[in-house]
Amino acid sequence: MEPKPVSAQRSLTRAVEEGVMSPGDADLCACFLSESRALRGLSLPRVNLYASTLSRCRRFLDTDFDQATVDDLYGAVAAEVSQARREITPELVRQMIREEMGREETPPMTGPQ
């Protein structure tokens, strides 16, 4: 199944709507992703992953990407990686699904019956 090419743009748009990223940041990321796809031959799933990662890392920056220093970027990546290494629990999985799908509530998960 071929991934949807709009997933990356949807991630960036959602980040702008949620106030995580400025429109300028989203444009800069979109240019980076387009260039990476064209010049480096990145696959659509990889581009979509990059868009999602850029959105998550942006949450840990105090400035726009174009004003960030290398140290700022390393700090944001380290914070995102640290956040990603949280203990995986059913509640955390539900929270991640809600965030990804843009929903407030997710039905409770039930184990095998």
N, CA, C and O atoms as a GROMACS GRO file, in nm:
protein
  452
    1MET      N    1   0.085  -0.118   0.000
    1MET     CA    2   0.000   0.000   0.000
    1MET      C    3   0.089   0.124   0.000
    1MET      O    4   0.173   0.141   0.088
    2GLU      N    5   0.072   0.209  -0.096
    2GLU     CA    6   0.151   0.332  -0.110
    2GLU      C    7   0.104   0.436  -0.007
    2GLU      O    8  -0.016   0.465  -0.001
    3PRO      N    9   0.194   0.492   0.074
    3PRO     CA   10   0.155   0.593   0.173
    3PRO      C   11   0.103   0.719   0.104
    3PRO      O   12   0.139   0.751  -0.009
    4LYS      N   13   0.020   0.788   0.176
    4LYS     CA   14  -0.036   0.912   0.123
    4LYS      C   15   0.071   1.022   0.127
    4LYS      O   16   0.132   1.044   0.231
    5PRO      N   17   0.094   1.090   0.015
    5PRO     CA   18   0.197   1.194   0.014
    5PRO      C   19   0.160   1.316   0.098
    5PRO      O   20   0.246   1.398   0.129
    6VAL      N   21   0.033   1.326   0.136
    6VAL     CA   22  -0.009   1.444   0.212
    6VAL      C   23   0.013   1.428   0.362
    6VAL      O   24  -0.010   1.523   0.437
    7SER      N   25   0.056   1.310   0.407
    7SER     CA   26   0.073   1.290   0.551
    7SER      C   27   0.173   1.387   0.612
    7SER      O   28   0.151   1.438   0.722
    8ALA      N   29   0.282   1.414   0.541
    8ALA     CA   30   0.382   1.507   0.593
    8ALA      C   31   0.322   1.647   0.605
    8ALA      O   32   0.339   1.713   0.707
    9GLN      N   33   0.252   1.691   0.501
    9GLN     CA   34   0.191   1.824   0.505
    9GLN      C   35   0.085   1.831   0.614
    9GLN      O   36   0.071   1.933   0.681
   10ARG      N   37   0.010   1.721   0.632
   10ARG     CA   38  -0.093   1.719   0.736
   10ARG      C   39  -0.029   1.732   0.874
   10ARG      O   40  -0.083   1.802   0.960
   11SER      N   41   0.085   1.667   0.896
   11SER     CA   42   0.155   1.679   1.024
   11SER      C   43   0.199   1.822   1.050
   11SER      O   44   0.186   1.874   1.162
   12LEU      N   45   0.252   1.886   0.947
   12LEU     CA   46   0.298   2.025   0.962
   12LEU      C   47   0.180   2.120   0.984
   12LEU      O   48   0.187   2.210   1.067
   13THR      N   49   0.072   2.098   0.910
   13THR     CA   50  -0.047   2.183   0.926
   13THR      C   51  -0.104   2.170   1.066
   13THR      O   52  -0.141   2.269   1.129
   14ARG      N   53  -0.110   2.046   1.115
   14ARG     CA   54  -0.162   2.024   1.250
   14ARG      C   55  -0.073   2.092   1.354
   14ARG      O   56  -0.124   2.149   1.452
   15ALA      N   57   0.058   2.087   1.334
   15ALA     CA   58   0.151   2.152   1.428
   15ALA      C   59   0.127   2.303   1.432
   15ALA      O   60   0.134   2.365   1.538
   16VAL      N   61   0.099   2.363   1.316
   16VAL     CA   62   0.069   2.507   1.311
   16VAL      C   63  -0.063   2.534   1.382
   16VAL      O   64  -0.073   2.627   1.463
   17GLU      N   65  -0.164   2.453   1.353
   17GLU     CA   66  -0.296   2.472   1.414
   17GLU      C   67  -0.291   2.459   1.566
   17GLU      O   68  -0.364   2.528   1.637
   18GLU      N   69  -0.204   2.370   1.616
   18GLU     CA   70  -0.193   2.348   1.760
   18GLU      C   71  -0.099   2.448   1.826
   18GLU      O   72  -0.081   2.446   1.948
   19GLY      N   73  -0.038   2.536   1.747
   19GLY     CA   74   0.052   2.637   1.803
   19GLY      C   75   0.190   2.584   1.837
   19GLY      O   76   0.267   2.652   1.904
   20VAL      N   77   0.221   2.464   1.792
   20VAL     CA   78   0.352   2.405   1.818
   20VAL      C   79   0.457   2.467   1.726
   20VAL      O   80   0.573   2.482   1.764
   21MET      N   81   0.415   2.503   1.607
   21MET     CA   82   0.506   2.549   1.502
   21MET      C   83   0.446   2.673   1.437
   21MET      O   84   0.324   2.682   1.419
   22SER      N   85   0.529   2.767   1.402
   22SER     CA   86   0.481   2.885   1.329
   22SER      C   87   0.462   2.850   1.182
   22SER      O   88   0.519   2.752   1.134
   23PRO      N   89   0.382   2.927   1.111
   23PRO     CA   90   0.369   2.902   0.966
   23PRO      C   91   0.504   2.907   0.894
   23PRO      O   92   0.527   2.831   0.800
   24GLY      N   93   0.593   2.995   0.939
   24GLY     CA   94   0.726   3.002   0.879
   24GLY      C   95   0.806   2.875   0.901
   24GLY      O   96   0.876   2.827   0.812
   25ASP      N   97   0.795   2.819   1.023
   25ASP     CA   98   0.860   2.692   1.051
   25ASP      C   99   0.805   2.582   0.961
   25ASP      O  100   0.881   2.501   0.906
   26ALA      N  101   0.674   2.578   0.947
   26ALA     CA  102   0.610   2.475   0.863
   26ALA      C  103   0.657   2.488   0.718
   26ALA      O  104   0.684   2.387   0.653
   27ASP      N  105   0.666   2.610   0.668
   27ASP     CA  106   0.716   2.631   0.530
   27ASP      C  107   0.860   2.586   0.517
   27ASP      O  108   0.897   2.521   0.419
   28LEU      N  109   0.942   2.620   0.615
   28LEU     CA  110   1.082   2.579   0.613
   28LEU      C  111   1.094   2.426   0.616
   28LEU      O  112   1.174   2.368   0.542
   29CYS      N  113   1.016   2.362   0.699
   29CYS     CA  114   1.017   2.216   0.707
   29CYS      C  115   0.968   2.154   0.576
   29CYS      O  116   1.026   2.056   0.528
   30ALA      N  117   0.863   2.211   0.518
   30ALA     CA  118   0.810   2.159   0.391
   30ALA      C  119   0.916   2.168   0.281
   30ALA      O  120   0.930   2.076   0.201
   31CYS      N  121   0.990   2.278   0.277
   31CYS     CA  122   1.098   2.294   0.178
   31CYS      C  123   1.207   2.191   0.202
   31CYS      O  124   1.256   2.129   0.108
   32PHE      N  125   1.245   2.173   0.328
   32PHE     CA  126   1.347   2.073   0.362
   32PHE      C  127   1.302   1.933   0.320
   32PHE      O  128   1.381   1.857   0.263
   33LEU      N  129   1.176   1.900   0.347
   33LEU     CA  130   1.126   1.767   0.313
   33LEU      C  131   1.119   1.746   0.162
   33LEU      O  132   1.154   1.640   0.112
   34SER      N  133   1.074   1.848   0.090
   34SER     CA  134   1.069   1.838  -0.057
   34SER      C  135   1.209   1.822  -0.115
   34SER      O  136   1.231   1.739  -0.203
   35GLU      N  137   1.301   1.902  -0.065
   35GLU     CA  138   1.439   1.894  -0.113
   35GLU      C  139   1.501   1.758  -0.081
   35GLU      O  140   1.570   1.700  -0.164
   36SER      N  141   1.476   1.709   0.040
   36SER     CA  142   1.530   1.579   0.080
   36SER      C  143   1.474   1.467  -0.007
   36SER      O  144   1.546   1.375  -0.044
   37ARG      N  145   1.346   1.476  -0.037
   37ARG     CA  146   1.284   1.374  -0.122
   37ARG      C  147   1.343   1.378  -0.262
   37ARG      O  148   1.374   1.274  -0.320
   38ALA      N  149   1.360   1.498  -0.316
   38ALA     CA  150   1.409   1.513  -0.454
   38ALA      C  151   1.558   1.482  -0.466
   38ALA      O  152   1.598   1.410  -0.557
   39LEU      N  153   1.639   1.536  -0.377
   39LEU     CA  154   1.784   1.523  -0.392
   39LEU      C  155   1.842   1.398  -0.328
   39LEU      O  156   1.943   1.345  -0.374
   40ARG      N  157   1.779   1.352  -0.222
   40ARG     CA  158   1.834   1.236  -0.151
   40ARG      C  159   1.755   1.109  -0.179
   40ARG      O  160   1.794   1.001  -0.135
   41GLY      N  161   1.645   1.123  -0.253
   41GLY     CA  162   1.565   1.006  -0.288
   41GLY      C  163   1.494   0.941  -0.171
   41GLY      O  164   1.475   0.820  -0.169
   42LEU      N  165   1.455   1.023  -0.071
   42LEU     CA  166   1.385   0.967   0.044
   42LEU      C  167   1.249   0.913   0.003
   42LEU      O  168   1.181   0.971  -0.082
   43SER      N  169   1.210   0.804   0.063
   43SER     CA  170   1.078   0.746   0.037
   43SER      C  171   0.971   0.828   0.107
   43SER      O  172   1.000   0.905   0.199
   44LEU      N  173   0.846   0.812   0.063
   44LEU     CA  174   0.736   0.884   0.128
   44LEU      C  175   0.723   0.848   0.276
   44LEU      O  176   0.702   0.938   0.357
   45PRO      N  177   0.734   0.721   0.314
   45PRO     CA  178   0.727   0.692   0.458
   45PRO      C  179   0.836   0.763   0.538
   45PRO      O  180   0.811   0.808   0.650
   46ARG      N  181   0.956   0.774   0.482
   46ARG     CA  182   1.065   0.843   0.551
   46ARG      C  183   1.035   0.992   0.563
   46ARG      O  184   1.057   1.052   0.668
   47VAL      N  185   0.984   1.052   0.456
   47VAL     CA  186   0.948   1.195   0.459
   47VAL      C  187   0.840   1.218   0.563
   47VAL      O  188   0.846   1.315   0.639
   48ASN      N  189   0.741   1.130   0.569
   48ASN     CA  190   0.634   1.144   0.668
   48ASN      C  191   0.690   1.131   0.810
   48ASN      O  192   0.647   1.204   0.900
   49LEU      N  193   0.784   1.040   0.829
   49LEU     CA  194   0.847   1.024   0.960
   49LEU      C  195   0.926   1.150   0.997
   49LEU      O  196   0.919   1.196   1.111
   50TYR      N  197   1.000   1.205   0.902
   50TYR     CA  198   1.073   1.329   0.928
   50TYR      C  199   0.979   1.442   0.968
   50TYR      O  200   1.008   1.517   1.061
   51ALA      N  201   0.866   1.454   0.899
   51ALA     CA  202   0.770   1.562   0.932
   51ALA      C  203   0.719   1.545   1.074
   51ALA      O  204   0.710   1.643   1.149
   52SER      N  205   0.686   1.425   1.111
   52SER     CA  206   0.637   1.398   1.245
   52SER      C  207   0.745   1.427   1.349
   52SER      O  208   0.717   1.485   1.454
   53THR      N  209   0.868   1.386   1.321
   53THR     CA  210   0.979   1.409   1.413
   53THR      C  211   1.009   1.558   1.428
   53THR      O  212   1.034   1.606   1.538
   54LEU      N  213   1.007   1.630   1.316
   54LEU     CA  214   1.030   1.775   1.323
   54LEU      C  215   0.924   1.843   1.410
   54LEU      O  216   0.955   1.933   1.487
   55SER      N  217   0.799   1.801   1.396
   55SER     CA  218   0.690   1.858   1.477
   55SER      C  219   0.711   1.829   1.625
   55SER      O  220   0.693   1.916   1.709
   56ARG      N  221   0.750   1.705   1.655
   56ARG     CA  222   0.772   1.669   1.796
   56ARG      C  223   0.891   1.744   1.854
   56ARG      O  224   0.885   1.793   1.967
   57CYS      N  225   1.000   1.752   1.777
   57CYS     CA  226   1.119   1.823   1.828
   57CYS      C  227   1.092   1.972   1.847
   57CYS      O  228   1.147   2.033   1.938
   58ARG      N  229   1.009   2.029   1.763
   58ARG     CA  230   0.979   2.173   1.770
   58ARG      C  231   0.917   2.211   1.904
   58ARG      O  232   0.932   2.324   1.950
   59ARG      N  233   0.849   2.117   1.966
   59ARG     CA  234   0.786   2.142   2.097
   59ARG      C  235   0.890   2.178   2.203
   59ARG      O  236   0.858   2.242   2.303
   60PHE      N  237   1.014   2.138   2.180
   60PHE     CA  238   1.119   2.160   2.279
   60PHE      C  239   1.211   2.276   2.245
   60PHE      O  240   1.313   2.297   2.311
   61LEU      N  241   1.177   2.352   2.143
   61LEU     CA  242   1.256   2.470   2.106
   61LEU      C  243   1.186   2.596   2.154
   61LEU      O  244   1.063   2.605   2.152
   62ASP      N  245   1.265   2.693   2.198
   62ASP     CA  246   1.208   2.820   2.242
   62ASP      C  247   1.208   2.924   2.130
   62ASP      O  248   1.168   3.039   2.152
   63THR      N  249   1.253   2.886   2.012
   63THR     CA  250   1.263   2.979   1.900
   63THR      C  251   1.226   2.907   1.771
   63THR      O  252   1.218   2.784   1.768
   64ASP      N  253   1.204   2.982   1.666
   64ASP     CA  254   1.176   2.921   1.536
   64ASP      C  255   1.300   2.849   1.485
   64ASP      O  256   1.412   2.880   1.525
   65PHE      N  257   1.279   2.752   1.395
   65PHE     CA  258   1.390   2.674   1.341
   65PHE      C  259   1.497   2.763   1.278
   65PHE      O  260   1.616   2.738   1.296
   66ASP      N  261   1.455   2.866   1.205
   66ASP     CA  262   1.554   2.948   1.135
   66ASP      C  263   1.636   3.036   1.228
   66ASP      O  264   1.737   3.094   1.186
   67GLN      N  265   1.596   3.048   1.353
   67GLN     CA  266   1.670   3.126   1.452
   67GLN      C  267   1.744   3.037   1.552
   67GLN      O  268   1.821   3.086   1.635
   68ALA      N  269   1.721   2.907   1.544
   68ALA     CA  270   1.780   2.814   1.642
   68ALA      C  271   1.928   2.790   1.613
   68ALA      O  272   1.971   2.785   1.498
   69THR      N  273   2.003   2.775   1.719
   69THR     CA  274   2.144   2.740   1.706
   69THR      C  275   2.156   2.588   1.698
   69THR      O  276   2.059   2.516   1.722
   70VAL      N  277   2.274   2.541   1.666
   70VAL     CA  278   2.298   2.396   1.663
   70VAL      C  279   2.274   2.337   1.802
   70VAL      O  280   2.216   2.229   1.814
   71ASP      N  281   2.318   2.408   1.906
   71ASP     CA  282   2.295   2.360   2.043
   71ASP      C  283   2.146   2.352   2.076
   71ASP      O  284   2.102   2.259   2.142
   72ASP      N  285   2.069   2.450   2.029
   72ASP     CA  286   1.923   2.447   2.049
   72ASP      C  287   1.864   2.322   1.985
   72ASP      O  288   1.782   2.253   2.046
   73LEU      N  289   1.907   2.293   1.863
   73LEU     CA  290   1.854   2.177   1.790
   73LEU      C  291   1.893   2.046   1.858
   73LEU      O  292   1.810   1.956   1.872
   74TYR      N  293   2.020   2.036   1.900
   74TYR     CA  294   2.062   1.915   1.971
   74TYR      C  295   1.982   1.898   2.100
   74TYR      O  296   1.943   1.786   2.134
   75GLY      N  297   1.959   2.005   2.170
   75GLY     CA  298   1.880   1.999   2.294
   75GLY      C  299   1.738   1.953   2.268
   75GLY      O  300   1.684   1.874   2.345
   76ALA      N  301   1.677   2.003   2.161
   76ALA     CA  302   1.540   1.963   2.127
   76ALA      C  303   1.533   1.816   2.090
   76ALA      O  304   1.441   1.745   2.131
   77VAL      N  305   1.630   1.770   2.014
   77VAL     CA  306   1.633   1.628   1.976
   77VAL      C  307   1.652   1.542   2.100
   77VAL      O  308   1.585   1.440   2.116
   78ALA      N  309   1.744   1.582   2.188
   78ALA     CA  310   1.768   1.505   2.310
   78ALA      C  311   1.643   1.500   2.397
   78ALA      O  312   1.612   1.396   2.455
   79ALA      N  313   1.572   1.611   2.407
   79ALA     CA  314   1.450   1.615   2.487
   79ALA      C  315   1.342   1.527   2.427
   79ALA      O  316   1.270   1.458   2.499
   80GLU      N  317   1.331   1.527   2.294
   80GLU     CA  318   1.231   1.445   2.226
   80GLU      C  319   1.264   1.298   2.244
   80GLU      O  320   1.174   1.218   2.269
   81VAL      N  321   1.391   1.262   2.232
   81VAL     CA  322   1.433   1.122   2.250
   81VAL      C  323   1.405   1.078   2.393
   81VAL      O  324   1.356   0.968   2.416
   82SER      N  325   1.437   1.164   2.488
   82SER     CA  326   1.412   1.133   2.628
   82SER      C  327   1.263   1.112   2.652
   82SER      O  328   1.224   1.019   2.722
   83GLN      N  329   1.181   1.197   2.593
   83GLN     CA  330   1.035   1.186   2.605
   83GLN      C  331   0.988   1.055   2.542
   83GLN      O  332   0.898   0.989   2.595
   84ALA      N  333   1.048   1.017   2.429
   84ALA     CA  334   1.007   0.896   2.358
   84ALA      C  335   1.042   0.770   2.435
   84ALA      O  336   0.982   0.665   2.412
   85ARG      N  337   1.138   0.779   2.525
   85ARG     CA  338   1.181   0.660   2.600
   85ARG      C  339   1.099   0.639   2.727
   85ARG      O  340   1.136   0.560   2.813
   86ARG      N  341   0.988   0.711   2.738
   86ARG     CA  342   0.902   0.689   2.855
   86ARG      C  343   0.857   0.544   2.859
   86ARG      O  344   0.855   0.475   2.758
   87GLU      N  345   0.821   0.500   2.977
   87GLU     CA  346   0.768   0.364   2.989
   87GLU      C  347   0.639   0.353   2.910
   87GLU      O  348   0.548   0.434   2.926
   88ILE      N  349   0.631   0.253   2.825
   88ILE     CA  350   0.514   0.234   2.742
   88ILE      C  351   0.406   0.164   2.823
   88ILE      O  352   0.424   0.050   2.867
   89THR      N  353   0.295   0.232   2.843
   89THR     CA  354   0.182   0.177   2.915
   89THR      C  355   0.059   0.186   2.825
   89THR      O  356   0.060   0.262   2.727
   90PRO      N  357  -0.046   0.111   2.855
   90PRO     CA  358  -0.167   0.122   2.773
   90PRO      C  359  -0.221   0.266   2.768
   90PRO      O  360  -0.271   0.310   2.664
   91GLU      N  361  -0.213   0.339   2.878
   91GLU     CA  362  -0.261   0.477   2.880
   91GLU      C  363  -0.176   0.565   2.788
   91GLU      O  364  -0.230   0.651   2.718
   92LEU      N  365  -0.045   0.545   2.789
   92LEU     CA  366   0.043   0.621   2.701
   92LEU      C  367   0.011   0.591   2.555
   92LEU      O  368   0.009   0.682   2.472
   93VAL      N  369  -0.013   0.465   2.522
   93VAL     CA  370  -0.049   0.429   2.385
   93VAL      C  371  -0.179   0.499   2.344
   93VAL      O  372  -0.188   0.553   2.234
   94ARG      N  373  -0.279   0.498   2.432
   94ARG     CA  374  -0.406   0.567   2.402
   94ARG      C  375  -0.381   0.716   2.379
   94ARG      O  376  -0.436   0.775   2.286
   95GLN      N  377  -0.298   0.777   2.465
   95GLN     CA  378  -0.268   0.919   2.451
   95GLN      C  379  -0.200   0.947   2.317
   95GLN      O  380  -0.235   1.043   2.248
   96MET      N  381  -0.105   0.863   2.279
   96MET     CA  382  -0.036   0.882   2.152
   96MET      C  383  -0.131   0.868   2.034
   96MET      O  384  -0.121   0.943   1.937
   97ILE      N  385  -0.224   0.772   2.042
   97ILE     CA  386  -0.323   0.754   1.935
   97ILE      C  387  -0.413   0.877   1.928
   97ILE      O  388  -0.442   0.926   1.819
   98ARG      N  389  -0.458   0.927   2.043
   98ARG     CA  390  -0.543   1.047   2.044
   98ARG      C  391  -0.471   1.164   1.980
   98ARG      O  392  -0.529   1.236   1.898
   99GLU      N  393  -0.345   1.183   2.015
   99GLU     CA  394  -0.268   1.294   1.960
   99GLU      C  395  -0.251   1.279   1.809
   99GLU      O  396  -0.265   1.377   1.735
  100GLU      N  397  -0.222   1.158   1.765
  100GLU     CA  398  -0.199   1.136   1.622
  100GLU      C  399  -0.328   1.152   1.541
  100GLU      O  400  -0.326   1.202   1.429
  101MET      N  401  -0.439   1.108   1.599
  101MET     CA  402  -0.566   1.115   1.526
  101MET      C  403  -0.641   1.245   1.552
  101MET      O  404  -0.742   1.271   1.488
  102GLY      N  405  -0.591   1.326   1.644
  102GLY     CA  406  -0.655   1.454   1.672
  102GLY      C  407  -0.786   1.439   1.746
  102GLY      O  408  -0.875   1.523   1.732
  103ARG      N  409  -0.798   1.335   1.825
  103ARG     CA  410  -0.922   1.310   1.900
  103ARG      C  411  -0.899   1.335   2.047
  103ARG      O  412  -0.788   1.320   2.100
  104GLU      N  413  -1.005   1.374   2.111
  104GLU     CA  414  -0.998   1.398   2.255
  104GLU      C  415  -1.009   1.268   2.334
  104GLU      O  416  -0.944   1.252   2.436
  105GLU      N  417  -1.092   1.175   2.287
  105GLU     CA  418  -1.114   1.052   2.360
  105GLU      C  419  -1.090   0.933   2.271
  105GLU      O  420  -1.120   0.936   2.152
  106THR      N  421  -1.036   0.829   2.328
  106THR     CA  422  -1.016   0.702   2.259
  106THR      C  423  -1.081   0.596   2.346
  106THR      O  424  -1.062   0.595   2.468
  107PRO      N  425  -1.158   0.506   2.286
  107PRO     CA  426  -1.222   0.403   2.368
  107PRO      C  427  -1.120   0.323   2.447
  107PRO      O  428  -1.008   0.303   2.400
  108PRO      N  429  -1.156   0.276   2.566
  108PRO     CA  430  -1.061   0.198   2.647
  108PRO      C  431  -1.017   0.073   2.571
  108PRO      O  432  -1.095   0.012   2.498
  109MET      N  433  -0.891   0.037   2.591
  109MET     CA  434  -0.840  -0.083   2.529
  109MET      C  435  -0.875  -0.202   2.617
  109MET      O  436  -0.868  -0.194   2.740
  110THR      N  437  -0.913  -0.311   2.554
  110THR     CA  438  -0.940  -0.432   2.630
  110THR      C  439  -0.846  -0.540   2.580
  110THR      O  440  -0.811  -0.545   2.462
  111GLY      N  441  -0.805  -0.624   2.672
  111GLY     CA  442  -0.714  -0.733   2.637
  111GLY      C  443  -0.790  -0.847   2.572
  111GLY      O  444  -0.911  -0.838   2.549
  112PRO      N  445  -0.719  -0.954   2.543
  112PRO     CA  446  -0.784  -1.071   2.484
  112PRO      C  447  -0.892  -1.124   2.576
  112PRO      O  448  -0.878  -1.124   2.698
  113GLN      N  449  -0.997  -1.166   2.517
  113GLN     CA  450  -1.112  -1.217   2.595
  113GLN      C  451  -1.103  -1.366   2.613
  113GLN      O  452  -1.190  -1.426   2.676
   0.00000   0.00000   0.00000
